[in-house]
Amino acid sequence: MFSPQVISSFEQQETPFYYYDLGLLQQTLNACKQAADRFGFKVHYALKANFNEPILEAIANAGFGADCVSGNEVAKALGVGFSAKDVVFAGVGKSDREISSALKQDIFCFNVESVEELGIINDLAQKQNKIARIAIRINPNVDAKTHQYITTGLEENKFGINTWELNDCIQVLKSSENIQLIGIHFHVGSQVKDLDVFKSLCLRVNEFNNWFAARGFNLQVLNVGGGLGVDYYQPDQHAIVDFESYFQVFDQFLEKKRGQEVHFELGRSLVASCGSLISRVLYIKKGLKKNFMILDAGMTELMRPALYQAYHRIENLTSNSSIVKYDVVGPICESTDSFGKEVELPESNRGDLIAIRTAGAYGEVMASRYNLREPVRAVYKND
């Protein structure tokens, strides 16, 4: 991925920084859009994965919608060029202020995650003399077969409305004049690699689609969320995920009714591969049983390994020496500030450039100022 010219340019930069290959991003967006268009699907980009402005602008220009989970994300999406008619607002804890602001912007839809939220949106819409379009997020109780911290579709998760609450939803909908049910929404989790999970989701969506139809609701949208995983182990061999096979599952197993649209909310699969965290070796500590490589980047720049033991491929860009095993750690005063243990790397020295790959999703967005760290910078490659 990194040409000698790119590595040479890194040498002139102060580390750490995020490096984004906007050319690869565009190739990924093109592949996803072409596959989605072939099946007649609509994709909303999940801003929570990465809200870096040049990346958002590229995604908006490519014709995607926006999936937002906060009022500030809604404002950001609109500010960088997403159309309000393509913005959906999800999230289990929307505040009154956030809902009211989104109503003023006439966004496409609110994905509602509790019975109580239905009434709140209705009341706030009534104050503005508006009709709020809503989709009910249903907990499908489908196991995403991924890490427990990024599973969202089981009954023990906080997300979505459980099946036994749907009759209560119907009662609220029938008595509310300022909300309009246009769809149902699902999301089973993140970093899902087993496509059979999405087949199972389709079968559950079909059940709920029929359930609402039997009660007189002609739904416009089936929003099946996202969660498509990427290859963190071989980032160059599989830089662009197989969108075609992913969408084909839904085309084959989802039973759409006449006029229904299928919407997706993809984040990681669009932006993860285009980003890397570039760091330098500060110190090498050699021990009897462990060798520590201490970087100038830490959990404040990339939280995923500390938060849920996520794997990222680590590469030394400036050494071709014999292989040594290192525990690759950061400078933060926490024992969890580690990027990997017993990582096989060329023998490394102070000043070597290190790339932590596939960091374009849930990397920069989760950076913090803990230990009063400097804000992490971004560098871009445009061709």
C-alpha positions as CSV (number, residue, x, y, z in Angstrom):
1,M,0.0,0.0,0.0
2,F,2.8,2.4,0.8
3,S,5.1,3.4,-2.0
4,P,8.7,4.6,-1.4
5,Q,7.5,8.1,-2.2
6,V,4.7,7.9,0.3
7,I,7.0,6.6,3.0
8,S,9.5,9.4,2.2
9,S,6.7,11.9,2.7
10,F,5.9,10.4,6.1
11,E,9.5,11.0,7.1
12,Q,8.8,14.8,6.8
13,Q,5.7,14.6,9.0
14,E,5.3,15.0,12.7
15,T,3.7,11.8,14.1
16,P,1.3,10.4,15.0
17,F,-1.3,11.2,12.3
18,Y,-4.0,9.5,10.4
19,Y,-3.2,8.8,6.7
20,Y,-6.2,8.6,4.4
21,D,-5.9,7.2,0.8
22,L,-8.8,9.1,-0.8
23,G,-8.2,7.3,-4.1
24,L,-8.9,3.9,-2.4
25,L,-11.9,5.5,-0.7
26,Q,-13.3,6.5,-4.0
27,Q,-12.8,3.0,-5.5
28,T,-14.6,1.5,-2.5
29,L,-17.5,4.0,-2.8
30,N,-17.8,3.2,-6.5
31,A,-17.8,-0.5,-5.9
32,C,-20.5,-0.2,-3.3
33,K,-22.7,2.2,-5.2
34,Q,-22.6,0.1,-8.4
35,A,-23.5,-3.1,-6.5
36,A,-26.3,-1.3,-4.6
37,D,-27.7,0.3,-7.7
38,R,-27.8,-3.0,-9.5
39,F,-30.2,-4.4,-6.9
40,G,-32.1,-1.1,-6.5
41,F,-30.8,-0.6,-2.9
42,K,-30.2,2.7,-1.0
43,V,-27.1,3.0,1.2
44,H,-26.8,5.5,4.0
45,Y,-23.3,6.1,5.4
46,A,-22.9,5.7,9.1
47,L,-21.2,8.9,10.2
48,K,-20.1,7.3,13.5
49,A,-17.5,5.4,11.7
50,N,-15.6,8.5,10.5
51,F,-16.7,12.1,10.3
52,N,-13.5,13.5,8.8
53,E,-14.7,16.3,6.4
54,P,-12.9,15.3,3.2
55,I,-14.2,11.7,3.7
56,L,-17.7,12.9,4.3
57,E,-17.6,15.2,1.2
58,A,-16.5,12.3,-1.0
59,I,-19.3,10.0,0.3
60,A,-21.9,12.7,-0.1
61,N,-20.7,13.5,-3.7
62,A,-20.9,9.7,-4.5
63,G,-24.6,9.8,-3.9
64,F,-25.0,8.1,-0.5
65,G,-27.4,9.1,2.3
66,A,-26.4,9.7,5.9
67,D,-27.1,7.6,9.0
68,C,-26.7,9.7,12.1
69,V,-26.8,8.9,15.8
70,S,-26.6,12.4,17.3
71,G,-27.9,15.8,16.6
72,N,-24.4,17.0,15.9
73,E,-24.0,14.2,13.3
74,V,-27.2,15.4,11.6
75,A,-25.9,18.9,11.5
76,K,-22.5,17.8,10.2
77,A,-24.1,15.7,7.5
78,L,-26.2,18.6,6.3
79,G,-23.3,20.9,6.5
80,V,-21.0,18.9,4.2
81,G,-23.6,18.3,1.5
82,F,-25.9,15.4,2.3
83,S,-29.5,16.2,1.4
84,A,-32.0,16.3,4.3
85,K,-34.2,13.9,2.3
86,D,-31.4,11.3,2.6
87,V,-30.7,11.7,6.3
88,V,-31.9,9.2,8.9
89,F,-31.5,9.8,12.7
90,A,-31.1,6.7,14.8
91,G,-29.9,6.3,18.4
92,V,-31.2,4.9,21.6
93,G,-31.1,8.2,23.5
94,K,-32.1,11.2,21.4
95,S,-32.6,14.3,23.4
96,D,-35.6,16.6,22.9
97,R,-33.3,19.3,21.6
98,E,-31.8,16.9,19.0
99,I,-35.2,15.7,17.9
100,S,-36.6,19.3,17.6
101,S,-33.6,20.4,15.6
102,A,-33.9,17.4,13.2
103,L,-37.6,18.1,12.7
104,K,-36.8,21.7,11.7
105,Q,-34.5,20.3,9.0
106,D,-37.2,18.0,7.6
107,I,-34.9,15.0,7.6
108,F,-36.1,11.8,5.9
109,C,-36.7,9.6,9.0
110,F,-36.2,9.0,12.7
111,N,-35.3,5.4,13.6
112,V,-37.2,5.0,16.9
113,E,-35.8,2.7,19.6
114,S,-38.4,2.7,22.4
115,V,-42.2,3.0,22.8
116,E,-41.7,6.1,24.9
117,E,-39.7,7.8,22.1
118,L,-42.7,7.5,19.8
119,G,-44.8,9.7,22.0
120,I,-42.0,12.2,22.5
121,I,-41.4,12.6,18.8
122,N,-45.2,13.0,18.3
123,D,-45.4,15.7,20.9
124,L,-42.3,17.6,19.6
125,A,-43.6,17.4,16.0
126,Q,-47.0,18.7,17.1
127,K,-45.3,21.8,18.5
128,Q,-43.8,22.5,15.1
129,N,-47.1,21.5,13.2
130,K,-45.2,18.8,11.4
131,I,-45.6,15.1,10.6
132,A,-42.4,13.2,11.6
133,R,-41.6,10.1,9.5
134,I,-40.5,7.3,11.6
135,A,-39.2,3.7,11.3
136,I,-39.4,1.3,14.3
137,R,-36.1,-0.3,15.1
138,I,-36.9,-3.8,16.1
139,N,-34.6,-6.1,18.0
140,P,-34.6,-9.2,15.8
141,N,-32.8,-11.4,18.4
142,V,-30.3,-12.5,15.7
143,D,-26.8,-13.4,16.9
144,A,-24.2,-11.5,14.8
145,K,-21.4,-14.0,15.8
146,T,-19.1,-11.1,16.5
147,H,-17.5,-9.5,19.6
148,Q,-20.0,-9.1,22.5
149,Y,-19.3,-5.4,22.6
150,I,-20.3,-4.8,19.0
151,T,-23.3,-7.1,19.0
152,T,-26.6,-5.1,18.9
153,G,-29.4,-7.4,17.8
154,L,-29.9,-9.7,20.8
155,E,-32.6,-9.3,23.4
156,E,-30.1,-8.4,26.1
157,N,-28.8,-5.5,24.1
158,K,-30.0,-1.9,24.8
159,F,-30.9,-1.2,21.2
160,G,-34.3,-1.4,19.5
161,I,-37.8,-2.3,20.5
162,N,-38.5,-5.9,21.6
163,T,-41.1,-8.0,19.9
164,W,-43.4,-8.1,22.9
165,E,-43.6,-4.3,22.8
166,L,-44.9,-4.0,19.2
167,N,-48.5,-4.1,20.1
168,D,-47.9,-1.1,22.4
169,C,-46.2,0.6,19.4
170,I,-49.3,0.0,17.3
171,Q,-51.5,1.6,20.0
172,V,-49.3,4.7,20.2
173,L,-49.2,5.0,16.4
174,K,-53.0,4.9,16.2
175,S,-53.4,7.6,18.7
176,S,-50.7,9.9,17.4
177,E,-51.5,12.4,14.7
178,N,-48.0,13.8,14.2
179,I,-46.0,10.7,13.4
180,Q,-46.1,8.5,10.3
181,L,-44.8,5.0,10.2
182,I,-42.9,4.5,7.0
183,G,-40.7,1.5,7.8
184,I,-39.0,-0.9,10.1
185,H,-35.3,-0.9,11.0
186,F,-32.8,-3.5,12.1
187,H,-29.1,-3.7,12.9
188,V,-27.6,-6.9,14.3
189,G,-24.1,-5.7,15.0
190,S,-20.7,-4.8,13.6
191,Q,-17.8,-6.5,11.8
192,V,-20.0,-9.4,10.7
193,K,-18.1,-11.7,8.3
194,D,-20.5,-14.6,8.1
195,L,-23.1,-13.8,5.5
196,D,-25.4,-16.4,6.9
197,V,-26.1,-13.9,9.7
198,F,-27.6,-11.6,7.1
199,K,-29.7,-14.5,5.7
200,S,-31.1,-15.1,9.2
201,L,-31.8,-11.3,9.5
202,C,-33.7,-11.4,6.2
203,L,-36.0,-14.2,7.4
204,R,-36.8,-12.2,10.6
205,V,-37.4,-9.0,8.6
206,N,-39.9,-11.0,6.4
207,E,-41.8,-12.0,9.5
208,F,-42.1,-8.5,10.8
209,N,-42.9,-7.1,7.4
210,N,-45.9,-9.5,7.2
211,W,-46.9,-8.7,10.8
212,F,-47.2,-5.0,10.1
213,A,-49.0,-5.7,6.7
214,A,-51.6,-7.9,8.5
215,R,-52.4,-4.9,10.8
216,G,-52.9,-2.5,7.9
217,F,-49.5,-0.8,7.7
218,N,-48.1,-0.6,4.2
219,L,-44.4,0.0,4.9
220,Q,-42.3,2.0,2.5
221,V,-38.9,1.1,3.8
222,L,-37.1,-2.0,5.0
223,N,-34.0,-0.7,6.7
224,V,-31.7,-3.7,7.4
225,G,-28.8,-1.7,8.9
226,G,-25.2,-2.5,8.2
227,G,-22.5,-4.4,10.0
228,L,-20.5,-5.8,7.0
229,G,-17.0,-6.7,8.2
230,V,-13.6,-6.0,6.6
231,D,-10.4,-8.0,6.5
232,Y,-8.1,-6.6,9.2
233,Y,-5.5,-9.4,8.7
234,Q,-4.8,-8.9,4.9
235,P,-5.6,-5.3,4.2
236,D,-3.9,-5.1,0.8
237,Q,-5.3,-8.4,-0.6
238,H,-8.9,-7.5,0.4
239,A,-8.9,-3.7,0.5
240,I,-12.4,-3.5,-1.0
241,V,-15.1,-5.9,0.5
242,D,-17.3,-8.0,-1.7
243,F,-20.4,-5.8,-1.8
244,E,-21.9,-7.8,-4.6
245,S,-22.2,-11.0,-2.5
246,Y,-23.4,-9.0,0.5
247,F,-26.3,-7.3,-1.4
248,Q,-27.1,-10.6,-3.2
249,V,-28.0,-12.2,0.1
250,F,-30.7,-9.5,0.7
251,D,-31.9,-9.7,-2.9
252,Q,-32.3,-13.4,-2.6
253,F,-33.9,-13.8,0.8
254,L,-35.7,-10.5,1.5
255,E,-39.3,-10.7,0.5
256,K,-40.1,-7.1,-0.6
257,K,-43.7,-6.1,-1.1
258,R,-44.8,-3.9,-4.0
259,G,-43.2,-0.5,-3.9
260,Q,-41.0,-1.2,-0.9
261,E,-37.4,0.2,-0.7
262,V,-34.5,-1.6,0.9
263,H,-32.1,0.7,2.8
264,F,-28.7,-0.1,4.3
265,E,-26.5,1.7,6.9
266,L,-22.9,0.9,6.1
267,G,-19.9,2.5,7.8
268,R,-16.8,0.4,8.4
269,S,-16.9,-1.4,5.0
270,L,-16.8,2.0,3.3
271,V,-14.0,3.7,5.2
272,A,-11.9,1.3,7.2
273,S,-9.4,0.3,4.5
274,C,-8.5,3.8,3.4
275,G,-7.1,4.8,6.8
276,S,-3.9,4.0,8.6
277,L,-2.5,5.4,11.9
278,I,1.2,6.4,11.3
279,S,3.4,6.5,14.3
280,R,7.1,6.4,15.3
281,V,9.0,4.2,17.6
282,L,10.0,6.2,20.7
283,Y,11.8,3.4,22.6
284,I,12.6,-0.3,22.5
285,K,12.7,-2.0,25.9
286,K,14.4,-5.5,25.7
287,G,13.6,-7.9,28.5
288,L,14.2,-11.5,29.3
289,K,10.7,-12.6,28.3
290,K,9.3,-9.6,26.5
291,N,10.4,-6.9,24.1
292,F,8.4,-3.7,24.2
293,M,8.0,-1.4,21.3
294,I,6.8,2.0,22.6
295,L,5.2,4.2,20.0
296,D,4.3,7.9,20.1
297,A,0.6,6.9,19.3
298,G,-1.5,5.3,21.9
299,M,-5.1,4.4,22.9
300,T,-5.9,8.2,22.7
301,E,-5.4,8.0,18.9
302,L,-6.8,4.5,18.3
303,M,-9.1,3.1,21.0
304,R,-10.3,-0.1,19.4
305,P,-7.6,-2.5,20.7
306,A,-8.0,-1.3,24.3
307,L,-11.8,-1.1,24.1
308,Y,-12.6,-4.5,22.7
309,Q,-9.3,-6.3,21.9
310,A,-9.6,-5.4,18.3
311,Y,-6.8,-6.6,15.9
312,H,-5.0,-4.3,13.5
313,R,-2.1,-5.3,11.3
314,I,1.0,-3.5,12.4
315,E,3.9,-2.9,9.9
316,N,7.3,-1.3,10.2
317,L,7.7,0.8,7.1
318,T,11.5,1.6,7.5
319,S,13.2,-1.7,8.6
320,N,13.9,-4.9,6.7
321,S,15.9,-6.6,9.5
322,S,15.3,-10.1,10.9
323,I,12.0,-10.8,12.7
324,V,11.6,-10.1,16.4
325,K,8.5,-10.4,18.6
326,Y,7.3,-7.2,20.3
327,D,4.5,-6.1,22.5
328,V,3.5,-2.9,20.7
329,V,2.3,-0.3,23.2
330,G,1.6,3.4,23.5
331,P,2.7,6.1,25.9
332,I,-0.5,6.4,27.8
333,C,-0.5,5.8,31.5
334,E,-2.8,2.7,31.3
335,S,-1.9,-0.9,31.1
336,T,-4.6,-1.4,28.4
337,D,-2.7,1.0,26.1
338,S,-1.5,-1.8,23.8
339,F,-1.9,-2.4,20.1
340,G,-0.8,-6.0,20.0
341,K,1.2,-8.6,21.9
342,E,4.0,-10.8,20.5
343,V,3.7,-9.1,17.2
344,E,6.3,-10.3,14.6
345,L,8.1,-7.3,13.1
346,P,11.5,-6.6,11.7
347,E,14.0,-5.7,14.4
348,S,13.1,-2.1,15.1
349,N,14.8,1.0,16.4
350,R,14.0,4.5,17.7
351,G,12.6,6.6,14.9
352,D,11.3,3.8,12.7
353,L,7.9,4.5,11.1
354,I,5.1,2.2,12.1
355,A,1.7,1.8,10.3
356,I,-1.3,0.5,12.1
357,R,-3.5,-0.6,9.2
358,T,-7.3,-0.6,8.5
359,A,-7.9,2.3,10.9
360,G,-10.2,4.4,8.8
361,A,-13.3,3.3,10.9
362,Y,-13.7,4.0,14.6
363,G,-10.2,5.4,14.8
364,E,-10.0,9.2,14.5
365,V,-13.6,9.6,15.6
366,M,-12.9,7.9,19.0
367,A,-9.7,9.8,19.7
368,S,-9.4,11.6,23.0
369,R,-7.4,14.2,24.9
370,Y,-6.7,11.9,27.8
371,N,-3.3,12.7,29.4
372,L,-3.8,16.1,27.7
373,R,-2.7,14.7,24.4
374,E,-2.6,16.9,21.3
375,P,-5.5,16.4,18.8
376,V,-4.5,13.8,16.2
377,R,-3.9,15.2,12.7
378,A,-4.9,13.8,9.3
379,V,-2.8,13.6,6.1
380,Y,-4.4,12.8,2.7
381,K,-3.4,11.1,-0.5
382,N,-5.7,12.2,-3.3
383,D,-4.7,10.1,-6.3
